[in-house]
Amino acid sequence: MPKIAETDTKKVLRDAGCTVYYEKSLTKNLGNYESAKVTVGVTLPIEPTREEIALVKTTIEKADTIITEELEVQLKELDGK
């Protein structure tokens, strides 16, 4: 039986550019037949480091600010204000 080469699986996967995408959505009923849907997704490398996770969280916070501000602009336009 041929010998199976031992490899560092994490390194092989990272070097190959393998990632994992994960997403969650939440829809909240606002009453008056209105609802709001929030979806957050992230693509991470295999076995992310603490630093990578911290950077992702910071980036999500920045993205949230940008998107929230843009939604406010879009809603005002829809309302004709």
C-alpha positions as CSV (number, residue, x, y, z in Angstrom):
1,M,0.0,0.0,0.0
2,P,1.5,3.4,-0.9
3,K,2.3,5.7,1.9
4,I,-0.1,8.7,2.2
5,A,1.8,12.0,2.4
6,E,1.3,13.9,5.6
7,T,0.2,17.4,5.0
8,D,-0.8,20.4,7.0
9,T,-4.4,20.5,5.9
10,K,-5.0,24.0,7.1
11,K,-2.0,25.3,5.1
12,V,-3.0,23.4,2.0
13,L,-6.5,24.8,2.2
14,R,-5.4,28.4,2.9
15,D,-2.7,28.2,0.1
16,A,-5.5,27.0,-2.3
17,G,-7.6,30.0,-1.4
18,C,-10.3,28.0,0.2
19,T,-12.9,30.1,2.1
20,V,-16.2,29.6,3.9
21,Y,-19.2,31.9,3.3
22,Y,-21.8,32.1,6.1
23,E,-24.9,34.3,6.1
24,K,-27.9,34.9,8.4
25,S,-31.0,36.9,7.8
26,L,-33.7,38.3,10.1
27,T,-37.0,39.8,9.1
28,K,-38.7,42.0,11.6
29,N,-42.4,43.0,11.5
30,L,-42.6,46.8,11.9
31,G,-46.4,46.7,12.0
32,N,-48.8,48.5,9.5
33,Y,-47.9,45.8,6.9
34,E,-44.3,46.8,6.9
35,S,-41.2,44.8,7.6
36,A,-37.5,45.2,7.6
37,K,-35.0,42.5,6.6
38,V,-31.4,42.5,7.7
39,T,-28.9,40.1,6.1
40,V,-25.3,39.8,7.2
41,G,-22.8,37.5,5.5
42,V,-19.1,37.0,5.8
43,T,-16.4,35.1,3.8
44,L,-13.6,33.8,5.9
45,P,-10.4,31.9,5.2
46,I,-10.0,28.5,6.7
47,E,-9.3,28.7,10.4
48,P,-9.2,32.5,10.6
49,T,-6.8,34.2,13.1
50,R,-8.0,36.4,16.0
51,E,-6.7,39.4,14.1
52,E,-8.6,38.4,10.9
53,I,-11.8,38.0,13.0
54,A,-11.3,41.4,14.6
55,L,-10.8,43.0,11.2
56,V,-13.9,41.4,9.9
57,K,-15.9,42.7,12.8
58,T,-14.5,46.2,12.4
59,T,-15.3,46.1,8.7
60,I,-18.9,44.9,9.4
61,E,-19.4,47.9,11.7
62,K,-18.2,50.3,9.0
63,A,-20.4,48.6,6.4
64,D,-23.4,48.8,8.7
65,T,-22.9,52.6,9.0
66,I,-22.6,53.0,5.3
67,I,-25.7,50.9,4.5
68,T,-27.8,52.4,7.3
69,E,-27.1,55.9,6.0
70,E,-27.9,54.9,2.4
71,L,-31.1,53.2,3.5
72,E,-32.2,56.4,5.2
73,V,-31.5,58.3,2.0
74,Q,-33.4,55.8,-0.1
75,L,-36.4,55.7,2.3
76,K,-36.7,59.5,2.2
77,E,-36.7,59.4,-1.6
78,L,-39.5,56.7,-1.5
79,D,-41.5,58.8,0.9
80,G,-41.0,61.9,-1.4
81,K,-39.3,63.9,1.3
